[in-house]
Amino acid sequence: MNNKSKVCTIGGGTGMPVINEALVQAGFENIKSIVTTFDNGGDTGRLRTDERGQILATSDYWRSLISLWKDGDQKSVWEDMLRYRDGRSRNFGNTFFQFMTEKSGSLADVDVLFKKLTLADLKGEVIPVSLQPANICLETVTGKTYQGEHYLDDLRMSRDYVKKIWLEPEVNTNPEVVNALNEADLIIVCPGSVYGSLITNFLTKGMRDVFANCKAKKMLMVNIMSTANEGEIRNQNDYLELFYKDLKIEFDLLLMANLGKLDKNKLDRVLDFYELENSKHIEFIDNSKVKTLMADIATIDEVNWRLRHSQAKLAKFFKSFEL
């Protein structure tokens, strides 16, 4: 791969921005970031409720947009400003990008307007997976049904794991997404909430067929830790099965974090904290169903005692990665 290679990332939440930032740091200049627009938790949920669900969620969009901005003082100022929350926990970034959407006429055109306004050195663009509003719906193994992405957070530590997920209403895939996937050399499904940020992107009409038929190499980044509501995810084969079971989509390559490079005492401590949340480390096994790369791409967040993907280590990995 070289810096002219066309890379598509798919995801949302906090996982995708780390991958985008790593790709930018590695020198890639043609990144298409496909994001979910169905979040309805927190301040995003307040905005969508105020508009009776007739607007797209912008939180994942603007975080991904900022992550494509090459580092500099201007980026740092804007990042701080967009993350600002007032005393009522209202986020400025969500309000600002809702204004930008109304001003430009569509969320699909916001990145162009943002670039003109900020003179941002963006190394790609963010593409909403759909331009039509919808809500995530889910059914658990006990037969309970929920409408709204925020319920996934509520059920995070529950053993009543997700059995089925869909969108209401059914919405079309953004045509720009189709073009981006068909032109890509590499597609990366990022780490993140499996049902909230990843599988959700494949629920729009036509998305699975386009993904299956495009010529790009398809990489799935395996989460470092499982979440209770995903079921018994012990290894990379179990994780892969989540995507095949729900979507019938396949990958050419899996990428996993090798935790053996981390400080053992600190790693044991952070894993103890995860144990309290019914969260387990997703382990590598030899009889992988798909070619699996193990790489030193993880770090320990000693403030919150969490395992994270390291932007710097990922940048080093992507610089040397060959298709």
N, C-alpha and C positions, 0 to 999 in steps of 0.2 A: 504494500500500500504506500501511497505518497500523499502529499498534502492536497493534491487535486482530486483524490478519490472521493466519490460521492457516498456519504454516510448518512443513513437514516437512523434516528433513535426513536423508540416508542416507549411511552410511559407517562409519568406524572409525579406528583408528590415531591418528596425531597430526594428521591433516588436519581431521577433523570438529570437534574442540574449538575450533580457531581460528575456524571459521565460526559455531559456536554462540556463542562469546564476542562476535564481531562483531555478531551479531543482538541479543544481550542489550544490548550497548553502544548499539546503534541504537534501543533502546526497545521491541523486540518482547517480548510477554508470553505468547504462546501457541505455544511451540515444541515440536514432537514430534520427538525424535531417535531414529531407528531404527538400531540398531547390530548388527554381526555378533557372533556368540557362538561362533565356531569356531576361534579362535586356539589354537595349541598350542606356541608358541615360548617360550623363556626360563622365567621363574618360573611363568607361566601353564601352560606345558607340563608342568612338574614337578607342579603341583597336579592337573592332569587325568590325568597318568600314575599318580599315587598313587591316584586314584579310578577307575582303569581306564577312563578316558574317559567316565564316566557323569555328569559335571557340565558345566555351561556355563562357558565362559571369561568372566571378569568384568572383565578389564583394560580393554577398550574401553568397557564399560558405565560403570565408575566415572569414567574420564577425561571421558566425555561428560557425566555427571551433574554433576561439578564445574564444567564449562564453562558450565552453565546457571545457576550461582549468581552472583547479582549481586555485584560486587566489594565487599570489606570485610575488616576485620582477621580476622574469624572464618574466612572463606574461605581466606585466606592461610595460617593456622595449619593448617587441615585439609588443604590441598593439600600443604604440606611434610610433614605426617605420613603421608599416604597414599603419597607418593612415596618414603618412606624405604626403604632396602635395608640389610640387616644384612651382616655379614662373609661370609656364604655367598650373597650376592646374592638373598636372599629378600625379596620386596616386601611391605610391610605392607598396602598397599591391596588386593592380591589376596586375602590371608588374611582381612582384615577383611570384605571384601564376600562372601567365601565363607561366613563366619560369619553375615552379615546375610541371605544367601539361605536358609540353614538355619533361622535364627530366624523369618523371615517366611513360610517355606514355599515361596516361589517368587521367582525373580529379578524377575518382573513386579511384585512388591509391595515391592521393596527401596526404591524412591525415596520411598514414603510413610513407611516406617520411618526412613529417613535424615533426612527433613525434620523428623520429630518429635524425633529425637535431637539434631540440630544447630541447629534453628530456621532452616535455610537458606532464603534468599529465592530460591527456584528459579523461573525464568521459563519453565518447561515441564517435560517429563518425558522420560525415556529409556525406549525400548521395545525389548526384545530381538527380533530378527527371527524367532527361533524359541525355543520353550521346551523343545526336545528337543536333546540333544547329538548332534553329528556331526563328521566330519573332512573337511577339504578334500582332494580328490584331483585330480591333474593329470597330463596326458600332454604330452610335449614333441614337437617336430617330428621328432626322431630316434627316436621311439617309446618313450622311457623313461617309466615311470610312477612316481609318488610319492604317498604319503599323509601329509598333515600340512602345515599352513600354513607351518611353519618352513622347508620346502624352497624356498619362494619367495625367502626371504632368502638361502639358500645359492646360488641360481641367479641372483641379482640382476644380476651382470655377465656372465652366460653368453649366448652367441649361440644356444644351444639353447632357443629361446623356447617359451612355453606354446602348445599347440595346442588343448587341450580341458581343461575344468575341471568338476567335479561334486562332490556331497556323498555321503558314505557314513556311515550309511544315509541314505536320502531322508527328509527331515523336513518337517513341516507349518509353514506360516506362522502366526505368532502372530496370533490374531483381533484383538488390539489394533492391530496393524500395519495390518490391513485397514481398520479404522475410521478410523485416523489418516490414511491415504492418501485415503480417500473424503471426508473432511471438510476436507482441506487446500485452501488457496488457491494455495499455491506449494510445489513439491517441489524441493529442491536436492540433487543428487548431488554430494557434496563431493570435494575433491581427496584423493588418497591412493593407496595401493597398489592398482592396478587389479584384480588378482586376489585379493589378500589382504583388502582392505577394502571394495571397491566391488561388483564383479560377484558376489562371494560372497553379498551380501544378496539377490540376485535368483534364487538357486538353490533356495530353499525352494518347496515345492509351492504353486502358486496365486499366487505373488508377481508374476510377470510379467503375468498377466492382470489382476490388480487395478491394477497400475501403468498398464497400457495403457488401461484403461477409466475411470480416475478423471478428474474434471473439472479438476483443478488444472493450472496452468501448470507445465511441467517444465523445469528448468534443469540443465544439466550444466556443472560447473566443470572446465575443462580443466587438467590438470596443467601446471606450468611446464616440467618436464623429463620426458623419457621414461626408461624403464628398459630395459636390454638384453633382458631376458627377455619383454618385451611385443611384440617384433618391430620392424619399421621404422616407427616413429611419427614422421613428419616435420612434420605439420601437424594442424589441428583436424579435418579430414576423416578422416585416418588414426585419430585418437583416437576419434572418433565411431564409426568402423567396428568398433572392438573391442567396443563394446556391442551393435551391431546384429548382428555376426557370431555372437557367443556367445549373445545373449539375444533378439534380434529386438525390442528396445525402441527407441522413438524419443523425441526431445526437441523442445521448442518453441524452445529458446534455449541458446546456449553462452556462457559467460563466460570470457574469457581475460585474463591479466595483460599489460599493455603495459609492456615492459621499457625502452622509450625514455625513460622518466622517471628511470631509475636512472643513477648515475655510471658513465660508459663504462669508465673504467680499472678500477674495481672489478668491474664486470660481466664484462669480459674475463678478469679474474683468476679469478673464480668459475667461469666457463664452462670454463676450462682444467682446473680440478680435476675438474669433471664429465666432461670428455673422458677422463680416466684411468679412469673407471668405465664407459666405453662408453655414457654418458648424453648425450642431445642435447636442445637447447632445442626445444620444440614451437612451431613458427612459425605465424603467421597468414597465410592466403592469401585472395585476394579471392573466388574462386569457391567460397564455403562452401556446403555442402549444407543448413545450418541457419543461421538468423539468429544472428550472432555479435557480442557486445559486447566491445570492448577497453576495459579500464579500468586506471587506476593503482592496483593493489591488491597490488603485490609489494614486497618489501624484501630487502636483502642482510644475512644473518647473518655479520658480520665476525669472529666468534669461531670458528665452524666452517666458514666460507666456503661457505654454502649459500644458495640462493634460497628464500624463504619467502613465503607469503601473509601480508600485514600485517593484523592485527586492526583497527588504527585506521583504515586506509584502506578496509577492507571495511565497517566500520561506517558510514563516510561514504557509501560507495556504496549500501548498503542503505537508508539514510535517505531517499535521493532516488530509489530505484528504483520504477518504476511497472509494474504488471502489464499 
